[in-house]
Amino acid sequence: MENVRLNVALLRRKVPNLTSAAKSVGLRPATVSNLCTGKIPVGRAEVRTIIALAELAECSLDELILRGEKVDMIETKIKAIDLLAPLTKGGTNGLVARPGMGQLVVLAELYYRLKRDGYTSIMLLPKGEHPEVEEILEHVDFTVITIEDAYQKIMELGPNKDIIFTADRGHVANGNIQDLHNKLEKIGMNTVTTFLLDLSGQVVDEDLPYGPLETLWQFDADLAARHKYPAINPLQSTSSVLEGAHLDQHHLTIQQRSQKLLRRYRELRSLVQVRGMDLLPETEIQTYKRGERLEAYLTQPFFVAEPFSGKKGEDVDLPTMLEDIRKILEGSYDSAEVNSLSYIGTIK
C-alpha cells in the first residue's frame, strides 16, 4: 500500500482552532485527532472527512495528503513510550495529564536521555506562578521568556543541532506556537521536536487540546494512583509513527498484541475488583495474569528520580524490549512474580 499520511504541519498552519472548525462542518474532533496521529490511517478514513479537512485548510487533496514520506521515531529507551506511542522526530508531541500524574517527571527524563544523544532542550517558561516547573529546570539547557527569544535561540543553535522545544498550552491558545512553527517552516528548519503540555490539567477534558499532533501521550489516573510510572495510558496514547508504513512490522505486531492484551486486562481487572478471580474462566485468568505482568514490565526506573526512588535509572533498547514483551505475551514468564517485573530495565 502506498505510504500516505496527513500533512499535519499544513493543517496546523491553516486551521489553528481545529476543534471548533471540525465541529462546524460536522466532523468529530476525536476522529480528526486520530487521523493526525495515525491512529486512524488515512487510507481508512471516509472520503468526506478528508475532503472536509481540505476545505477547512483551503488546500487541495494533494497538498493535504503526503505520499512516500517516512516519519522517524526518536528511540528514548523508555519502554512505555517506545512501545505504545513513539516520539515523532521533528513533530509536535502533546502531553495530556492532570497535575500529579508525572508528566513533568517524564519531560525531565526525556531532557536527560536526549541530551546524551546530542539534543539541546529549550523551555519557553509558562506565565504565572508554577513552582512545580522549577523542579525540572536543572535538566533544561536553555529557558526563554518569549516566543521571540525562543526563535532567536533556535536560530543561534542552527540547523545542524537537534532541538527539543517545550511550551505550555497558553502559548498554543494565543497563536504564538503556530507563529513559531510557521517561521521555522519557511526557512526549512525541521530539526525542532516540540513538546506541548498543560499545567492546569484542563486539557484532559478537551477533544483536540493542542490542535493537530504527531504524538499524543495521555496520562492515566488509575496507573498514577497505583504508582505505575510512567503513567502513560496504553490505549489512549498514540503516534503517527505507528502507521504501518513507518514502523518495522515486528514492532507494530508486538505493539498491537500488547494493546489488545492490556485492553482485555483492564476490563477483567474491573471485574476482579468487584467479584474476585473465582468466577473467571481459566483462559481469562491467563489473560489477566499476562496483562498484569506486562503492565508491571512497562514501569521503569528513571535517572532523574534516582535521589527519590533509590533505584538506578534504566535504559532498555528497542530490540531487547520487544523480545521481553514477546516472551510475556507468549507465556514464558507466566510463573514469574509480578513484583519481579516492576521497576526493572530488561528481564534478566
N, C-alpha and C positions, 0 to 999 in steps of 0.2 A: 504494500500500500504506500502511496506517495506520502512523504513526510510533510504534513501540513499543521500549522498552528495559527492562532490569532496573533495579530500584530498588537500586542498589549501596550507597547510604548505609544503607538499611534492613538489607540483608544484613550489612554491616559492623558494624552496631549489634547485631543479634540473634545473629549467629554469628561471634564473634571468631576462633575457630580453625577456619576453613572447610576447610582441607586435611584435617584429621582427620575433621571432620564429614562431608565429602563422601565420603571413603573408607568411612566406617562405613555408608553407605547405598548403596554400590556405584557412586558417581559418580567419574569420572576428574577429579582436580583440574585437569588441563590444560584439560578441556572447560569446567569452571566458570570458570576464569580467562579463557578466550577469550570466553565469554558476557558476563562483566563488562566486558571492554574493547571488546566489539563486534566482535571478530574473527569470532565466530560470531553472526550476527544472531539475535535472539530468535525470529523467525519461522521459522528453520530448525532450531531446537532440538527434540529429541524431547520430546513432551508429558510423558513420565515424568520427564525431567530437571527440567523447570520445576516439576512437582508436588512432586518430592522436595525441591527448594530451598525451596518454600513451606512444606513440613512442617518442614524444619530451622529456618526462621526463625519458625515458629509464626505464620504470617500467611496471609491469603487471596491468591489469584492476582491479584485486583485491586490489592492492596497491593504485590505483588512486581513487577508489570508497570506501568510508567509509559507513558502514551499521550499523544502530541501534545506532548511537551516537547522543546525543542531543546537540544542540547549545543553550547556555544560553544567554539571554539578560541581560544587566545592565539597570535597570529602573532608568532613570535620572530625572524623573518628569518634563522634558521639553516636552511639548505636541507634537510639530512637529517631534522631534526625536523619541519619544516612539511610535508614531502612524506610521510614514512613513518609517523610516529606523532605527530600534532599534540598539543600540550599542551592539556589539558582545563581550561578556566577553572572555578574553584571545586571542582575534583575532587581526587582523591588519585592521585598520579603516582609510580610506583616506578622506581628505577634499579637494575638488576641487573648487577653487574660484579665481577670480581676486582680486587684492588689493582693499580694500574699501567695500567689501561685508559682513564684520562682522565675518569672520572665527576666528580671534584671540579672539574676544569677546566670541564667543561660546566656544572656548577652555578654556578661563579663567573661564567661568561659570561652565564648567564641572569639572575643578580642584576644584572649590569652593564646588560644590554639592557633588562630590565623596569623598572629604576629610571628609565630615560629616559622610559618610558611611564607613570610615576606610581605604580608599585608600590613597596611597602615590604617589605623582607625581614627575617625573624626566624629565627634558628637556635637550636634547642634543643641545647646542646652535648652531645656524647656523653660517656659516663662512661669513665674511664680515660685513658691517655696516647695521644693521637692527634696527633702533631706535624704530620702532613700537612694537618690541618684548619686549622692556624694560617695556612697559606699563602693561604687564600681568605677569611679573616675580614675583610680590608680591604674586601671587596666586600659585606659584610653590614651592614645598617643597625643591627640590634639582636641581641645574643646574650642568651640566658636559660639559667638553670641547671636549673630545674624546670618541670614541666608547668603548675603553678600560676602561675609567673612568665609563662609563655607566654600563658596565658589572660588574665592581667591586662594584659599589653602589647597584646594584640589588642583588649581592651575599651577600653583607653586610646586606641588609634588610631581606633576607632569604625567603624560600619557603612558609612561612605561612603569608606573607604580600601581599595583593593585590596592584599591582603597575600599575600606568598609566605612560607610557613612550612616549615621543613626540620627533620627529625628523623632520628636513627639508628634502625635496626631494633630496638635494645634497648628503646626506648620503645614499640614496637609489641607486642613479646613480653610485656611486663608489663601491657599494657592501658591505659597512660597515653594513647596517641594516641586510642584508642577513647573514653576518657572525655572528652577534649578535644572530639572531634567531636560527641559526644552533647550536651555543654553548649552548643556553638555552634549545633547544630541546633535545640535547644529555644528559643533566643532568635531564631531566624531569621537568623543570621549566615552569609551564603552568599558572602562576598567573600574567603574564605581559600582559596588554592590550595596544596595540601600536596605537598611532595616527601619521599619516604622513600628512604633509602639504607642500605647495609650496608657498613661499613668493613672488616669481616673477610673479605668475599668468600664466605662460606658460603652466602649467598643464592642463588648460581648453581646449587647442587645441589638446590634445592627446587622443588616444583611450583607452590606458591602462597605465596611467601615473605612477603608483606605482607598477605595476605587480599585481598578484592576491590579492584580498582584500576580507575580510569577510563583511565589511560595506563600502558603498560609500555615502558620503554626497556631493551632487552637489549644490553649492550655485547659487542663481538666481538673475541675474542683474535687472530684472523687479521688483521683490519683494524689492530688496535693494533700487532701485530708488524711490519706493513708501513708503519707511520706514516701511516695513512689516518684522519685525525681530522676530525670527531668519529667515534669508532669505534662507531657505532650499527648494530646488526645489521639489515639491511634486510628480513629475512624473519621474524625473531622479535619485533621491536618492533611494537606496535600501540596503538590508541587507540579509545575509544568514539566519538570524532568521526568515525571512518571509516565508521560505519554510514551507508548511502546517504542516509537521510533528513536527516542532519545536515550533509552536506558537499555543496558545489557539485559538480554532475555532472562538469564538466570536470576539476576537481581529482581526484575519485575515479577517473576514467578514466585520467588520467596516473599516479596512484599505483599502480593495478592493473597497468598496462602496464610500469611501472618495476620492480615486484616480479617480474613474470613474466620480464623480461629479466635481472634480476640473479640470479634463481634458476637460470636456464639458464647464465648466465655462470659462476657458481660451480661448477656441475657440469663445464662444459667446462674451467675453469681447472685442476681436479684432473687431468683427462686430459692437458692440455697440459704440466703439470709433469712428468708421467711419460713421455709419448711425443712431446712437441713438437707443433707446429702441422701438420706434414706430412700426418698421417692424418685431419685434419678435412675434411669436405666444405665446399665453397665457402659454402653457406648458413650453416653453423655458424661458419665463420671470420668472417663478417659479424656474426653474433650475438655472438661472443666480443669482437670489436673494439668494438662499440657498448656492450656491458656494461662493458668496460674504461674507456671514455670516460665513461660515466655514473657509475661508481664514483669516477673521478677528480674529476668535477664536484661530487660530493657532499661532497668535502673542503672546508674553509673556514678562512680565517684568522680568529682570534678576537682581539677587542680586548684581553682580559686577558692574552693570550700575546704581545703585541707586543714587550715587552722581551726575550723569549727567542727568538722566531722571526725578528724583524727585519722581519716583514711587517705591514702595516697591516690592522687588522680590517675586515671587510666585512659589510655588510648586503645581503640580497637579498630584495626584497619578493615576495609570493606570485605575482602575475601574471607578473612577469619570470622567476621560477624555473620556473614551469610552461611558459612559452614556450620557454625554453632547453632544458628536458628534452624537450619535444615535438620540437624540431629534432634533438636527439641520437637520439631513438627513430626518427625518420623518415629519418635518414642525412645530414642537412645538414652534419654535422661529421665525416663518415667520413674525410676527408683531414686532419683536424687532428691534430697531435701530442698524444699522451696527456698529456705533461707540461705542455702549454699549457693544459690544463683543470684541472690540480691546483692547489689552494690559490688559487683566484680567487674573486671575487664572481660577478657575472654575466659571460656571454661577450660580449666587446666586438665 
